[in-house]
Amino acid sequence: MITVVVADDQTAIREALAVMLSLVDDLDVVATAANGREAVDAVATHGPQVLLTDLRMPVLDGAAATAEVCERFPDTAVVVLTTYDDEASILSALQAGARGYLTKEAGRDEIATAIRVAAAGQSVLDPAVQARLVAAVAGGGPSSANAAPATTGLEVLTARETEVLELIAQGLSNREIARRLVVSDSTVKTHINNIFTKLDLRDRSSAMRFAFQHGLGS
């Protein structure tokens, strides 16, 4: 079972999400929270594998809660579920460490899949969110100016590593990348480890951010 904390300041949405996800066989909603501070406290108390959180909440907003959870409880992955799909909101969540970003148009299956992917240590973005972020970065808009600067550029990567990074930015899992490139899973893992080391990246979320900032993933 994947344990989940659900955080949303709207009672009806919070309760509906909790009930909906509890009906999924491999998910267990262990707590709910009405604001970011309650969300962090619930993570501290229950140690869930995933925090599913809204972005705009009172007391402590979702981005700040995400940053605190990622710093204090790195074993808990964060998936943002919000109505906002502007680039500033998306980047604030990803820079805080969120592994997933969905809009509230997502259905139960999409949300459940995002939770599973995040719990497995991978990243997932709503396709519309990914397209908006790529467009913003490619256009040199405010989002790219505010993005965290990369310590190095793509020139340090081999052609194959650049290809793997682009596939990560497209949201592919290790197994999907292996199938696409016709290589073994272990080879993909080696490429990813090399990418993380060369670019000083922490996880797939930071790799996706780096890729978007450098025009990959479209």
C-alpha positions as CSV (number, residue, x, y, z in Angstrom):
1,M,0.0,0.0,0.0
2,I,1.1,3.5,-0.8
3,T,0.4,5.9,2.1
4,V,-0.9,9.3,1.2
5,V,-1.7,12.6,3.0
6,V,-4.1,14.9,1.2
7,A,-3.9,18.6,1.7
8,D,-6.5,21.1,0.3
9,D,-8.1,24.1,2.0
10,Q,-11.5,23.5,0.4
11,T,-13.3,20.9,2.6
12,A,-15.5,19.4,-0.1
13,I,-12.5,18.9,-2.4
14,R,-10.3,17.5,0.4
15,E,-12.9,15.0,1.6
16,A,-13.8,14.0,-2.0
17,L,-10.2,13.3,-2.8
18,A,-9.7,11.3,0.4
19,V,-12.7,9.1,-0.3
20,M,-11.9,8.8,-4.0
21,L,-8.3,7.7,-3.4
22,S,-9.3,5.4,-0.6
23,L,-11.2,3.4,-3.1
24,V,-8.0,2.6,-5.1
25,D,-6.7,-0.8,-4.0
26,D,-3.1,0.2,-3.5
27,L,-3.6,3.6,-1.9
28,D,-4.1,4.4,1.7
29,V,-5.1,8.0,2.7
30,V,-3.7,8.2,6.3
31,A,-4.5,11.9,7.0
32,T,-5.9,15.1,5.5
33,A,-4.9,18.7,6.0
34,A,-6.6,22.0,5.5
35,N,-3.5,24.1,5.0
36,G,0.2,23.8,4.4
37,R,1.2,23.8,8.0
38,E,-1.2,21.0,8.8
39,A,0.2,19.2,5.8
40,V,3.8,19.3,7.1
41,D,2.6,18.3,10.6
42,A,0.7,15.3,9.1
43,V,3.7,14.2,7.2
44,A,5.8,14.5,10.4
45,T,3.2,12.4,12.2
46,H,2.3,9.7,9.6
47,G,5.4,9.6,7.4
48,P,3.5,9.0,4.2
49,Q,5.1,8.0,0.9
50,V,3.3,10.8,-0.9
51,L,1.9,14.2,0.0
52,L,-0.9,15.3,-2.5
53,T,-1.3,19.0,-2.0
54,D,-3.0,22.0,-3.4
55,L,-0.8,25.0,-4.2
56,R,-2.7,28.0,-2.9
57,M,-3.5,27.4,0.8
58,P,-3.7,29.6,4.0
59,V,-1.1,29.6,6.8
60,L,1.6,28.0,4.6
61,D,1.1,27.7,0.9
62,G,1.7,24.6,-1.1
63,A,5.1,25.6,-2.5
64,A,6.4,26.4,1.0
65,A,5.0,23.2,2.4
66,T,6.6,21.3,-0.4
67,A,10.0,22.8,0.2
68,E,9.7,22.1,4.0
69,V,8.6,18.5,3.4
70,C,11.4,17.9,0.9
71,E,14.0,19.2,3.2
72,R,12.8,17.6,6.4
73,F,11.2,14.4,5.1
74,P,13.0,13.4,1.9
75,D,11.4,10.0,1.8
76,T,8.0,11.7,1.2
77,A,7.4,12.6,-2.4
78,V,5.2,15.6,-3.2
79,V,2.6,15.8,-5.9
80,V,0.8,19.1,-6.5
81,L,-2.8,19.1,-7.5
82,T,-4.1,22.6,-8.3
83,T,-6.3,24.7,-10.5
84,Y,-3.3,26.9,-11.5
85,D,-1.3,26.0,-14.6
86,D,0.6,29.3,-15.1
87,E,4.4,29.0,-15.4
88,A,5.1,30.9,-12.2
89,S,3.0,28.4,-10.2
90,I,4.5,25.4,-11.9
91,L,8.1,26.5,-11.4
92,S,7.5,27.5,-7.8
93,A,6.3,23.9,-7.1
94,L,9.1,22.2,-9.1
95,Q,11.8,24.4,-7.6
96,A,10.4,23.5,-4.2
97,G,11.0,19.8,-5.0
98,A,7.6,18.5,-6.2
99,R,7.8,15.3,-8.2
100,G,4.5,15.8,-9.8
101,Y,2.2,18.6,-11.0
102,L,-1.4,18.0,-12.0
103,T,-4.4,20.3,-12.6
104,K,-7.7,19.5,-10.9
105,E,-9.1,18.5,-14.3
106,A,-7.2,15.2,-13.7
107,G,-9.3,12.2,-13.1
108,R,-8.9,9.5,-10.4
109,D,-6.8,7.2,-12.5
110,E,-4.5,10.1,-13.5
111,I,-4.0,11.1,-9.9
112,A,-3.5,7.6,-8.7
113,T,-0.9,7.0,-11.4
114,A,0.9,10.2,-10.5
115,I,1.0,9.1,-6.9
116,R,2.4,5.7,-7.8
117,V,5.0,7.3,-10.1
118,A,6.1,9.8,-7.4
119,A,6.3,7.0,-4.8
120,A,8.6,5.1,-7.1
121,G,11.0,8.1,-7.2
122,Q,10.0,9.3,-10.6
123,S,8.4,12.5,-11.9
124,V,5.2,13.3,-13.7
125,L,3.7,16.4,-15.2
126,D,0.2,16.9,-16.6
127,P,0.7,17.1,-20.4
128,A,-0.8,20.5,-20.6
129,V,1.4,21.8,-17.8
130,Q,4.5,20.3,-19.5
131,A,3.6,22.0,-22.8
132,R,3.1,25.4,-21.1
133,L,6.4,25.1,-19.2
134,V,8.3,24.1,-22.3
135,A,6.7,27.0,-24.3
136,A,7.5,29.5,-21.6
137,V,11.2,28.4,-21.4
138,A,11.6,28.2,-25.2
139,G,10.1,31.7,-25.5
140,G,12.5,33.2,-22.9
141,G,9.6,34.4,-20.7
142,P,9.7,35.3,-17.0
143,S,9.7,31.6,-16.0
144,S,13.1,31.0,-17.5
145,A,14.5,34.2,-16.0
146,N,13.3,33.1,-12.5
147,A,14.4,29.5,-12.8
148,A,17.4,28.3,-10.8
149,P,20.5,28.6,-12.8
150,A,22.2,25.4,-13.8
151,T,25.8,24.9,-12.6
152,T,26.9,23.5,-16.0
153,G,25.6,23.2,-19.5
154,L,24.6,20.4,-21.8
155,E,28.1,20.3,-23.3
156,V,29.3,18.1,-20.4
157,L,26.9,15.3,-21.5
158,T,27.5,12.7,-24.1
159,A,25.0,12.6,-27.0
160,R,23.4,9.5,-25.4
161,E,23.1,11.2,-22.0
162,T,21.5,14.2,-23.7
163,E,19.0,11.9,-25.3
164,V,18.2,10.2,-22.0
165,L,17.8,13.6,-20.4
166,E,15.3,14.7,-23.1
167,L,13.3,11.5,-22.5
168,I,13.2,12.1,-18.8
169,A,11.8,15.6,-19.5
170,Q,9.1,13.9,-21.6
171,G,8.0,12.0,-18.5
172,L,9.3,8.5,-19.5
173,S,10.2,6.0,-16.9
174,N,13.5,4.1,-16.8
175,R,11.8,1.1,-18.4
176,E,10.2,3.2,-21.1
177,I,13.5,4.9,-21.9
178,A,15.2,1.5,-22.1
179,R,12.6,0.3,-24.6
180,R,12.8,3.5,-26.6
181,L,16.6,3.3,-26.9
182,V,16.7,-0.5,-27.1
183,V,19.1,-0.8,-24.2
184,S,18.9,-2.5,-20.8
185,D,17.4,-0.9,-17.7
186,S,20.8,-1.0,-16.0
187,T,22.3,0.9,-18.9
188,V,19.6,3.6,-18.5
189,K,20.3,3.8,-14.8
190,T,24.0,4.3,-15.5
191,H,23.3,7.1,-17.9
192,I,21.0,8.8,-15.4
193,N,23.5,8.5,-12.6
194,N,26.1,10.1,-14.9
195,I,23.7,12.9,-15.8
196,F,22.9,13.6,-12.2
197,T,26.7,13.7,-11.3
198,K,27.8,15.8,-14.2
199,L,25.0,18.4,-13.8
200,D,24.9,18.3,-10.0
201,L,21.2,17.3,-10.0
202,R,19.4,15.8,-7.0
203,D,16.5,13.9,-8.7
204,R,14.3,13.5,-11.7
205,S,12.4,16.7,-10.9
206,S,15.6,18.8,-11.0
207,A,16.6,16.9,-14.2
208,M,13.3,17.9,-15.8
209,R,13.7,21.5,-14.7
210,F,17.2,21.6,-16.2
211,A,16.0,20.0,-19.4
212,F,13.2,22.6,-19.8
213,Q,15.6,25.4,-19.1
214,H,17.8,24.1,-21.9
215,G,15.1,23.6,-24.5
216,L,14.7,19.8,-24.2
217,G,11.5,17.9,-23.6
218,S,9.3,19.6,-26.2
